[in-house]
Amino acid sequence: MTDHTEATKKRLQEEAEAREKLRAARDATAVKPTPTQVENDLAASGVPVPEHEPDGSPTESGMQDKSTHTRHAEAKPAASQRGSYATRASTSE
């Protein structure tokens, strides 16, 4: 039973070290959240923030600007469907 206990303790220690290495590597990157806390504070105070600060992530040069290439369409009823149903004629006596 001591072999099992020792093996389990060793495995748990190795897993903890691996998690710590991953956390350290993730924290060492120069990427910051977008929007930043300063931008959130400005927006909460009513100041417009049209563009965000660069977050340090790699840019996607092949991406199109979605705001200029978005299509907006509004559904309109077909002309053949207008008035195609019968209504009761109102009679006043």
C-alpha positions in Angstrom: 0.0 0.0 0.0 2.9 2.4 0.5 4.0 1.9 -3.1 0.5 3.0 -4.2 0.5 6.0 -1.8 4.0 7.1 -2.9 3.1 6.7 -6.6 -0.1 8.8 -6.1 1.8 11.5 -4.3 4.4 11.7 -7.0 1.7 11.8 -9.8 -0.2 14.6 -8.0 3.0 16.6 -7.5 3.9 16.2 -11.2 0.4 17.3 -12.2 0.6 20.3 -10.0 4.0 21.3 -11.5 2.6 20.9 -15.0 -0.4 23.2 -14.1 2.0 25.8 -12.6 4.1 25.7 -15.8 1.0 26.2 -18.0 -0.2 29.1 -15.8 3.2 30.8 -15.8 3.4 30.5 -19.6 -0.2 31.8 -20.0 0.5 34.8 -17.7 3.8 35.6 -19.5 2.1 36.4 -22.8 1.6 40.1 -23.7 -2.1 39.7 -24.5 -4.5 41.8 -22.5 -8.3 41.7 -22.5 -10.3 43.8 -24.9 -12.0 45.9 -23.9 -9.6 46.9 -21.1 -10.8 48.0 -17.7 -10.1 51.6 -18.5 -12.3 51.3 -21.6 -15.1 49.7 -19.6 -14.8 52.6 -17.0 -15.0 55.2 -19.8 -18.0 53.5 -21.4 -19.8 53.2 -18.0 -19.2 57.0 -17.5 -20.9 57.7 -20.9 -17.7 58.4 -22.9 -17.9 56.8 -26.3 -15.0 54.4 -27.1 -15.1 53.9 -30.9 -11.9 51.8 -31.1 -10.3 49.5 -28.6 -6.6 49.5 -27.7 -4.7 46.7 -29.4 -4.7 43.6 -27.2 -1.4 42.2 -28.4 -2.9 39.3 -30.2 -1.8 38.6 -33.8 -3.8 40.6 -36.4 -5.9 38.8 -39.0 -5.1 40.7 -42.1 -7.4 38.5 -44.3 -10.5 39.5 -42.3 -12.9 42.0 -43.9 -14.3 44.8 -41.9 -17.7 43.4 -41.0 -19.3 46.8 -40.3 -18.9 47.9 -43.9 -19.8 44.5 -45.6 -22.9 43.6 -43.7 -26.1 43.3 -45.7 -29.4 44.3 -44.1 -32.6 43.1 -45.6 -36.2 43.7 -44.5 -38.9 41.2 -45.4 -41.7 42.7 -47.4 -45.0 40.8 -48.2 -45.4 39.8 -51.8 -47.7 41.9 -53.9 -49.7 38.9 -54.9 -50.6 38.2 -51.2 -52.0 41.6 -50.5 -55.8 41.5 -50.3 -55.9 37.9 -51.5 -58.3 36.8 -48.7 -62.0 37.5 -48.5 -63.5 39.7 -45.8 -67.0 40.0 -44.6 -68.8 43.0 -45.9 -70.2 45.1 -43.1 -73.8 45.9 -43.3 -75.4 48.5 -41.2 -79.2 48.5 -40.8 
